[in-house]
Amino acid sequence: MKEFQLENLLLILNHFYFLIYEHYVVKDITIGLRSYPSVIFKNHQSGIMVQVCGSDLGCECNNYEIYIIKRKLFSTKIINVSKLMNDYELWKDKEKTIPNYSDFIQEKLLFVIKGEKWL
């Protein structure tokens, strides 16, 4: 089980390494006994967080859900990346995997990651 968790954690860190170039840091890592690992990246300059949330093992949903979150004093804005992928013809039939999430964010949401504009 430990090897499974470490492999998935390294998969997340490898595919989301592009966030490091955009001034994000790893804020939190969670490794559960019966779930996929979760990682939270945060840009302290813009206040934007990218949450890679692992689901429980054996769940009939996606293994991972990705959220981009921006908190302000009295509001919180959230982008559910898997739901947004379904809005694009090219992306809606692709499997919701860490590499596909990463590619989608880099292709379609980099302006959000950089803090230039919100959806």
C-alpha positions, 0 to 999 in steps of 0.5 A: 500500500505504501508503494501505491501511495508514493507512486501516486504522490510522485505522479501528482508532483511530476505532472503539476511541477509546472506550478512551481514555475508559476510561484506555487509551493506545496502547502499540504500533502495528505496520504490516507490509508484507503484513499488516493493521496491529495496535494494542495499547491498555493501561490502566496502572491495571488492567493490562488490554490490548486487542490488535487483531491484523491477519492477513496479507493474502490469509489466508482467516481473519478480517482481525482478531482481538481479544484482551483480556488481563490479566496478573498475577504468575503468570497470564495471562487471555485473552479471544478476542473473536471466539470470544466473539461466536460464543456470542451468537446475535445476534452469531455471524452478523455479519461479524468487522470492526473496527466490529462488534468495537468495538460488541460490546465496548462492548455486552457487555464494557465491564465487563471493559474497565473492570476491574470484573469478568472473565469 
